[in-house]
Amino acid sequence: MRFHIQTSPSASEPHMTVGIGRDESFQVVVQEDAFLSEVFVTSATLLDVTGGYEIKVSFDRKGTWIFEQITTAHKNRRIAVFCQFGNTRWLAAPVIQKRVSDGEFTFTPDATREEAERIVRGLMNVASEVRKHNDG
């Protein structure tokens, strides 16, 4: 899983236009380099909400700090979420509404429930491997 910040098409840094969702219902111009990846995720949860489900990811200390910096500096821009889980797809691009300092990011993925469950399991497996590596 990679997290990319929305940018301007005329930005000087490398950027790309991506289609969000299965039907690529809208496009977003994002910085080519992700600002966070799955290695910063300590846990992932599938949450049941009215009308569907959401994925909540929690970041480690460094990831929390980076996420806070991004959400502070880029209010009203989108965070585009890219994921490889057997399929490769841009899952979501929610708009940053406010500074997020608790290290948690919740989004509604354009994915079936089965795909969302597989994504969460995969993130938890990566988080477990990262912890083993960091503890060992």
C-alpha positions in Angstrom: 0.0 0.0 0.0 1.3 3.4 -0.9 0.0 6.9 0.0 0.5 9.7 -2.5 -0.4 13.4 -2.1 -2.4 15.3 -4.7 -0.4 18.0 -6.6 -0.7 20.4 -9.4 -0.3 19.2 -13.0 2.3 22.0 -13.4 4.2 21.0 -10.3 8.0 20.8 -10.7 8.3 17.5 -8.9 7.6 14.2 -10.8 3.9 13.6 -10.9 1.4 11.3 -12.6 -2.4 11.2 -13.3 -4.1 8.2 -11.8 -7.6 6.8 -12.1 -9.2 6.2 -8.7 -11.3 3.0 -8.3 -12.4 0.0 -10.3 -14.2 2.1 -12.9 -11.6 4.9 -12.6 -14.5 7.2 -11.8 -12.2 10.2 -11.4 -8.6 11.1 -12.0 -6.2 12.8 -9.6 -2.7 14.2 -10.3 -0.4 13.0 -7.5 3.3 13.2 -6.7 5.0 10.2 -8.2 6.8 9.3 -4.9 4.7 8.0 -2.1 5.0 9.8 1.2 4.2 6.6 3.2 4.0 2.9 2.5 2.9 -0.3 4.2 6.2 -0.5 6.2 4.9 2.3 8.4 1.6 0.5 9.2 1.3 -1.1 12.6 -2.2 -2.3 12.2 -5.2 -2.4 9.8 -8.8 -3.0 10.6 -11.9 -3.5 8.5 -14.7 -1.4 10.0 -18.4 -1.9 9.4 -20.1 1.5 8.9 -23.6 2.5 7.8 -23.9 1.5 4.2 -20.6 -0.4 3.9 -17.2 -0.7 5.3 -13.9 1.3 5.7 -10.3 0.4 6.2 -8.5 1.9 9.1 -4.7 1.9 9.2 -2.6 2.9 12.1 1.0 4.1 11.6 4.1 3.7 13.7 5.8 6.7 15.3 7.6 7.9 12.3 4.6 7.3 10.0 2.4 9.2 12.5 4.8 12.1 12.3 4.9 12.1 8.5 1.1 11.8 8.2 0.6 14.7 10.6 3.1 16.8 8.5 1.3 16.0 5.3 -2.2 16.6 6.6 -1.1 19.9 8.1 0.6 21.2 5.0 -1.9 19.9 2.4 -5.4 20.6 3.7 -8.1 20.2 1.0 -5.9 18.1 -1.2 -6.4 14.4 -1.7 -4.5 11.4 -0.4 -4.5 8.8 -3.1 -4.2 5.2 -1.9 -2.5 2.6 -4.1 -2.6 -1.0 -3.3 -1.3 -4.4 -4.7 -3.3 -7.3 -3.4 -3.4 -9.7 -6.2 -5.0 -6.9 -8.1 -3.3 -3.5 -8.6 -5.5 -0.5 -8.1 -5.9 3.0 -6.8 -8.5 2.4 -4.0 -9.4 5.8 -2.8 -8.5 9.5 -2.7 -10.2 11.2 0.2 -9.8 14.9 0.8 -7.7 16.0 3.8 -10.2 17.8 6.0 -8.0 18.6 9.0 -4.6 17.9 10.6 -4.4 14.2 11.7 -2.1 13.8 14.7 -3.2 10.4 16.1 -1.5 8.3 13.3 -4.8 6.8 12.1 -6.2 7.0 8.6 -9.6 5.7 7.7 -10.9 5.5 4.1 -13.6 3.9 2.1 -12.0 1.6 -0.5 -13.4 1.1 -3.9 -13.1 -2.6 -3.4 -15.4 -5.6 -2.7 -15.7 -6.7 0.9 -13.6 -9.8 0.1 -10.9 -7.6 -1.5 -10.9 -5.3 1.6 -10.6 -8.2 3.9 -7.6 -9.5 1.8 -6.0 -6.0 1.9 -6.3 -5.9 5.7 -4.9 -9.4 6.2 -2.0 -8.5 3.9 -1.3 -5.3 5.8 -1.3 -7.1 9.1 1.1 -9.7 7.7 3.5 -7.0 6.6 3.1 -5.2 10.0 4.0 -8.5 11.7 7.1 -9.0 9.6 8.3 -5.4 10.1 7.9 -5.9 13.9 9.9 -9.1 13.8 12.6 -7.4 11.7 12.7 -4.4 14.1 12.7 -6.6 17.2 15.3 -9.0 15.9 
